[in-house]
Amino acid sequence: MTAPRPPVPIYIPALLILASATSILATDLYTPSLPHLQAVFQTDASRVQLTMTLNLVAYALAQLFFGPLSDRIGRRPVLLAGMIGFGFASLGCAAATSIDALILARVFQGMTGCAEAVVGYAVIRELYDDAGAVKVLAAYGMAIAIAPAIGPVIGGHMHVWFGWRSNFILLAGLIALAVLLIWRYLPETLGKPDRGALRPRRLLRGYGILLSDGPFMTYTLIMSLQLGGLFAVLTAFPFLFIENMGVPTEAYGYYYATIVLAFFFGSLLVNRAAGRIASDPLLALGLIVSILGEIAFTALLILDLAGPVSISATQCAFAFGLGLIFATAPVRAFDVCRAGHGYAAAMLGALPMAGGGLGTFCIALFHNGSAWPSAIILTISTVFAGLLYLVVRPWRIKVGAASP
């Protein structure tokens, strides 16, 4: 029988939440400014949307390196280095004088900001047992949901009051505070450094094991597909609501906040149910609710009933389901994976963010000013995620059964 793990001080998840919330805030704090950046840099919507797409791609790919690096030198130094780089990248965004310079700075911001995600997953799974990890990840999801919920609200007002650059200056200030607190209070959680973690053969073998691991990849791809839909919304809706539907820039954030708060309540449900209901039934419920939300979104367009309020309502259903999925899928993915936690954490961060990048790319590719590209992308991603779960049936794998 496994000995119970010692209690974890409450400030540990709080510090991880602070770091990750600051990083995640970078994804949507400036979204109310997106339609206006066309005039600022004398460019088109598709090029402005690349500041989202390439940021997410960089965020995804860099995690494949940061995960094994944290296995080699520890969680704490990787987290601190990434956060410091993120601060300088945010200042670079604020100083950009062309759309190309902004894209480049956003790429660097994504490369460095991903350290918080990959290290956070690994630290939580190393400190908590299954039920504890589900509870912490649910609380983590609820707290992190606050950042993107208030991000566009703050960003819209800051754009109107101080200009679009002020959003990136705010990010630099927040990350500086986070760096000081993490440096002072976060201990190292890696038991024994893996000195061979960065060897090319080891990297290829570790990621090869995960890529061939059907149950692990199912949970990871479900997150990827759902996050692709979420970032499609994040990229398309500022143009749809502000340009096409006449929503004021400073008011757009309130519509998006309702969507993210629905995610919060989905995570809250998991937090309350953890220990009494298994992870997979909660995940399945999340898939069903998110699919129904996107079917309702498409129905609105067919019936010509789409408006800011009705569209936001359908996306609240999608986001509620997302809250259930993102509090349960990572835990189950760790449970069934056949590689080290550093590799698993990196893949769990990389592929979903790559999915987010693909979602924004599809929006940029098919952008026509209407809601139809968003509805089609969202419906395809949610339905395919549900079908993947039914076909592979990863719930049959028990905790620890797939350990190497």
Number of C-alpha atoms within 10 A of each C-alpha: 3 4 5 8 11 8 8 11 8 8 11 17 19 14 18 23 24 24 27 26 24 25 26 21 23 26 23 25 27 22 30 32 26 23 19 19 20 17 11 14 16 10 13 12 19 16 17 22 24 22 23 28 29 23 26 29 22 23 29 27 20 21 31 24 19 28 33 29 23 26 25 19 16 20 28 19 14 21 27 20 15 20 28 17 18 29 24 19 26 27 21 21 24 20 15 16 12 14 20 15 15 22 22 19 24 28 24 23 29 31 25 28 33 32 31 29 26 33 26 23 24 24 21 22 21 15 16 18 14 17 17 17 22 29 23 19 27 28 22 26 25 25 19 25 25 17 24 26 25 21 25 31 24 19 29 26 19 21 22 13 11 11 13 24 18 18 28 22 17 19 22 24 14 18 25 15 13 23 20 11 14 19 13 9 11 16 11 11 14 19 9 10 14 15 12 14 21 18 11 10 10 13 17 11 13 19 18 12 17 19 14 11 16 16 25 27 22 22 28 23 21 27 26 27 27 30 26 27 30 25 27 28 23 23 27 25 25 23 25 22 23 21 15 13 13 12 17 13 24 20 17 23 27 17 20 25 22 19 25 28 21 24 30 26 20 27 32 23 18 28 24 13 16 22 14 9 11 15 23 18 13 22 24 17 15 24 26 16 20 29 24 18 25 28 20 21 28 21 15 17 16 11 8 9 11 16 15 17 11 14 24 19 19 21 27 24 24 33 29 26 29 28 29 32 29 25 30 28 24 23 22 24 21 26 21 25 24 22 19 19 21 28 29 27 26 29 25 29 29 28 25 22 28 24 27 30 28 23 31 31 23 17 24 22 12 15 19 14 15 17 22 16 19 28 22 15 22 31 21 16 22 29 19 17 21 18 13 16 19 13 9 14 14 20 17 11 14 11 16 12 12 16 12 10
